[in-house]
Amino acid sequence: MHNKVVIIGHGYASRLGVIRSVAQIGCEITAIAMTRYKRDGKTLMTKKPIDCYSKYVSNVYYCHAKDAKGLIRLLLEKCVDCQQKVVIIPDSDLSAAFIDQYQEQLADFFLFPHIHHEPGAIVEWMDKIKQKDLAKKMGLNVVEECVVEIKNKQYAIPSSVSYPCYVRPMVTITGDKCLLRKCEDEKELNAVLCEASDMADMQLLIEDFKTIDTEYAVVGFSDGQNVVIPGIIQMLIVSQSRPGITLKGKVLSLSGFEEIVSRFKRYILSIGYVGLFDIDFYKSGGNIFFCELNLRFGGSGYAITKMGVNLPALMVYALTNKVPKDFPTEIHQECEFVNERLCVEDWYRGYLSTKNFKALLNSHCYTFINDLNDTRPMEVLNREIRIKQIKKIVKGFYRKCK
């Protein structure tokens, strides 16, 4: 009997990577796209996402991005199998939070990431202050920070802030990546805080700014007793349209990173986490600094699958007690990769020239969408590229006419 897996997320590229990963071990796959309402504020946007054209997807469902109860209802009504517990792989911070908060309702029918099976424990560890406090105890370098709380559009900038500084949401699910910003002075910081205050009540982390020499990430899996981190992801080009996400990167072996990876493994084990994870870190002035922990598969994690270590498959095996003895857990080669979705978004918004855009798509790197064994997603993306090309031409024409 094939394992059944439900993959839940907001972005088609990262969902597709997980889809193709678990398809390698013959799973029956359901995709749930977390989406938005149309302009009427009531009707869900249900345009079929690119990943759901994959030949490996058996069922597609839609849920509003912030509707936790709607997601749980959908899972219980559409995704239960009376012959087996279905594995849930959350592929975004919000979906991970929803599954964590409602795990008592799901536990009889599903297997999913958890921390000691305690509802809300994963959400607690999404707090970056809590993450950094543990990082310090583990002997990891972290930058100094302070917290600004925004409530009812009111906030106060602490006198302890030094400039330049870097702003980011303290808890990922309550913030937005558009708020990731370097501020040179109090005027710029105030502008960011004002922008954030128009979004929602939230807490923002104001960190001392560090000049980053190189950005890295690791993706891994923990079964609560053992942690697998197969290699290192080096960020070569970071997306301008989606700050903090790798447009082009490089997979490295663990050589030279053994000590930091050992600390990361102890970090995850000390939490008691079971599931896929991603840790961002960077080198500045010759020192390595811990940045943040994401308790879900990283956006560039599919590059690790391409290199032969299939972490989503390992999670399915581990949760169903079927891990093969010879399952590969470490990579020994290097490769570069490109995320086509981010290439398209940066090109369409003017951050990438058409020449560089084409060069990236035609490079000999591993890619996330294009796949000779699963061609429909790339065919649909190419159709979208042609539509965007026409839109860019029309916009350029109107600009010239003004």
HELIX and SHEET records of a PDB file:
HELIX    1   1 TYR A   12  ALA A   23  1                                  12    
HELIX    2   2 ILE A   50  TYR A   53  5                                   4    
HELIX    3   3 ALA A   68  LYS A   78  1                                  11    
HELIX    4   4 ASP A   93  GLN A  101  1                                   9    
HELIX    5   5 GLN A  103  LEU A  106  1                                   4    
HELIX    6   6 ALA A  121  GLU A  124  1                                   4    
HELIX    7   7 LYS A  128  LYS A  137  1                                  10    
HELIX    8   8 THR A  172  THR A  174  5                                   3    
HELIX    9   9 LYS A  177  LEU A  179  5                                   3    
HELIX   10  10 GLU A  186  SER A  197  1                                  12    
HELIX   11  11 GLU A  258  ILE A  271  1                                  14    
HELIX   12  12 TYR A  302  LYS A  306  1                                   5    
HELIX   13  13 LEU A  311  LEU A  319  1                                   9    
HELIX   14  14 GLU A  340  TYR A  348  1                                   9    
HELIX   15  15 THR A  354  LEU A  361  1                                   8    
HELIX   16  16 ARG A  376  CYS A  401  1                                  26    
SHEET    1   A 5 VAL A  57  HIS A  64  0                                        
SHEET    2   A 5 GLU A  28  THR A  35  1                                        
SHEET    3   A 5 LYS A   4  GLY A   9  1                                        
SHEET    4   A 5 VAL A  86  PRO A  90  1                                        
SHEET    5   A 5 PHE A 110  LEU A 111  1                                        
SHEET    1   B 4 HIS A 114  ILE A 115  0                                        
SHEET    2   B 4 TYR A 273  SER A 284 -1                                        
SHEET    3   B 4 THR A 214  ASP A 223 -1                                        
SHEET    4   B 4 VAL A 227  VAL A 228 -1                                        
SHEET    1   C 3 HIS A 114  ILE A 115  0                                        
SHEET    2   C 3 TYR A 273  SER A 284 -1                                        
SHEET    3   C 3 ASN A 287  ASN A 294 -1                                        
SHEET    1   D 7 HIS A 114  ILE A 115  0                                        
SHEET    2   D 7 TYR A 273  SER A 284 -1                                        
SHEET    3   D 7 THR A 214  ASP A 223 -1                                        
SHEET    4   D 7 ILE A 232  VAL A 238 -1                                        
SHEET    5   D 7 THR A 246  LEU A 252 -1                                        
SHEET    6   D 7 CYS A 335  VAL A 338 -1                                        
SHEET    7   D 7 TYR A 366  THR A 367  1                                        
SHEET    1   E 4 GLU A 145  ILE A 150  0                                        
SHEET    2   E 4 MET A 202  ASP A 208 -1                                        
SHEET    3   E 4 CYS A 165  PRO A 169 -1                                        
SHEET    4   E 4 ARG A 181  CYS A 183 -1                                        
END                                                                             
